[in-house]
Amino acid sequence: MTETALLHSLVHHYDVVVRDPVWGDIHMDAPLHALFQSKTFMVLDRIRQLGPVALVYPGATHTRKAHSLGVYHIARRMVIALVEKGELACATRAGLKAFLVAALCHDIGHFPYAHSFKDLPLAHHEAIGGAMVLEPPLSEMISRCGADPQQVAAIIDPDRPLPDDGETRLYRSFLSGVLDPDKIDYLTRDAFYCGVPYGVQDADYIMRRLVVNEDRLAIDSKGEMSIEALLFAKYQMYRAVYWHPQVRAATAMVRKAVYLGLAEGALQPASLYGLDDASFGRLVARDDFRPFRLIREAEEKQLYRLALERRFDETNPVHNDLLDITKRIEAEAALAQAAGIDELDLVIDIPERIKLETDLMVRTNSHFEPFTTRSSLFNAASVASVAGALRTIRVFARMHVHAETADVLPELAGALLG
């Protein structure tokens, strides 16, 4: 298919305009807009993108639906820029539509706090979303968009087998990489709604500098600073927003309650899928299961107070053992018993290892070089150091018991963590 025909498929009849406070006018065609207005996206409109972050940054009440719209917008701008430069030789009209639909639908499998539950025995939101697009009515709406639901599922879910074509592999890498539409939107959108200056990305400049290297997105040498800016932004957003101590306290409280609910049969995994924030609140409103009070307290900002924090040490076997949530719950119980408090009055939080993606190739003249070998700031050693510096083990306790054990609890926790 010619570049002119491909561009025509990306711009012709895109006359439905949705206003977005972050990116301005976002253009869709009628079938894509119908998909965006479906019941599935109405659920996403009732799920806060950042969950408990609004406890610290009151403006952070934007939704998964708004983020999905932004990811679609950046994805469309990305492929238009690449087609205009002749960088998508393998592209087809149906493949491009599948990529746009996948970008729009990439988060439809999300449920409240989903990112906080990564170490719980729950399905990943990508797998849930990949299955959803194959079932009516979504599959029918996707077909009306000119896309194949099977291809859309393969782009969304990285664990789904890839069809035997390079185009789908390319679009999957576009949706999950260093300069992917998801990251460009969430960093910019989250910064906008939190009122912080760290995350904003120069999307216009990034689009001008994009190229393709085999089956991966790459960037030309003039765009290297865009990668550095994105990595700086991600580091700062994690430090100031995503891993703020109060946010981590709320996350740990909710995660512990859900883990105990699953372990003791008060919750079933499937009962969490497809929920919005309000229905999740109703699900855990039961008074007959004590751990659920942690969720209600977190949502009412009755947050546990920091008792101790330590830098996570990958060489410390105790720290590594605590990555297993079952062992962490056992350690919480032992620590609470030693301090003479209820085991529900204490939580230990360990964030997952932050991934500062640097596996991007940079085009210099007629060849490609790894970004990490060209950057003095973000070589492999410095990236590992920066990521490690952010990762902190924290022990939080209920406020009144923390006051009662202000002397003994930090000492006991310090002995546990080493």
URUR-V837643 format. One record per helix or strand of 2 or more residues. SS is the DSSP state (@ for helix, = for strand). FROM is the first residue (numbers start at 1). TO is the last residue. Records with the same first field share a line. If there is no record, write none. Layout:
# URUR-V837643
SS->FROM-TO + FROM-TO
This chain:
# URUR-V837643
@->3-11 + 30-36 + 39-44 + 51-55 + 64-84 + 93-105 + 114-117 + 125-132 + 138-144 + 149-156 + 166-175 + 181-194 + 203-209 + 221-242 + 245-263 + 269-272 + 277-283 + 290-299 + 317-321 + 325-339 + 343-345 + 371-374 + 380-390 + 399-404 + 408-417
=->16-20 + 24-28 + 210-213 + 216-220 + 305-311 + 346-350 + 361-364 + 367-370 + 392-397
